[in-house]
Structures are given as C-alpha cells and as structure tokens.
C-alpha cells in the first residue's frame, strides 16, 4: 500500500516500475522452485487516493467566475494510508498513522536519521539487496550501521516555520501528518548532537534492539551492538 495520484505522477511511475520488476523476476524464475511470489493485496496510486476512491472533501477552495463568486469544495488527492501495521498475534491490520509512536519499534529517531544520511543517496551505496530490519529468532529490530553527520545550514533549516520546512523537506507537503516537522527537527537535533561512533562504535557494529524498552534509557541492556 502506498502512493496516491500526485500532481507529478511520481507514484504512478514508481508503481509501474515495481510491478514490471516483479513480472520480470517471475518470468526469470518461472522454471525454478527457488522463488515464489504472490501479490495478494495491492492498494497503490489511485486505489490509495482519497479523492479518487472516496471523494473525501479535505480542502475548500474559492473559484471566481464571470457571473459571481462562489466557493466550491474540491476533493484533494492524498493517500488513504501511508503504511499498514499488522498485529501478528490477532492478525488485525491498522493504518500506521493510527498506531501510537511507542508501538512503532525501538530507536525510532535513529531509524529516521537514516533518511538524512549521505550514504542513502550515494551512488556507491548498496541498494540492490533487501535491507533486513528484523530477526525471526530473537524478535529484535536490526539497525545496520550507516554514516551520518550534520550538514550545512542545519540550524537554519531547523529554525524555519512549519510551512517553509514542509516545502524544503517533503515531496508531498500537503499530505504530511501534523507531527512531521516535529519529527524532522528531532532528527536534525540527533544529527547535530550525536556522533556516529557513539551509536555504532568505531568498528561500526550492527545494532540489535528489543522492542520492549524506552528509547531514552541509555542503560537498557536491550540495546546491543554486534560486529558485522
């Protein structure tokens, strides 16, 4: 689930790329038993767009005609959901936006900081393999080491009002949640005040996080690092 009918049609392009990639892989491995893929649920682009499916009135705009001025309520394209949360015990599914922050896993700020890591956009970064973020045996979230550091004009960007910050830090500012700017500033503070060596060590060890602790508890033994 993801994407919506954005004005620049980026969601449509990404969806087409992903579906074509799956089709190519399916054809490539059709004669083998090493890979089996099944697309059970697909709610993307228009199927995840409030204006397209639900006609949800989220914005009121004023239009002017030659005869008179009148207000029209225009549905605004925006995602129905930006992600889903699965309760593995009950099998129930919820919108990720409706799940409390404390239930979204440990080290949430550190995981968000990866988006601002220079390695995430580096042409030398390894994006050809799937990033494993959890283990099935230890019930832990895995945070692989990555480089991060403050960037130029960080404090200036943090000081921007929310409407300006949205324009500079989001590809779809009209669709962001109310806490988006607060979370961005939280990530920037982390970038500014925390050294990568303090998190992953000088040998850049992988971090294993149990999902039953307070992120702010530095003495919690559930935060463990292991060498690669």
Order of alpha helices (4+ residues) and beta strands (2+ residues): alpha-alpha-beta-beta-beta-beta-alpha-beta-alpha-alpha-alpha-alpha-beta-beta
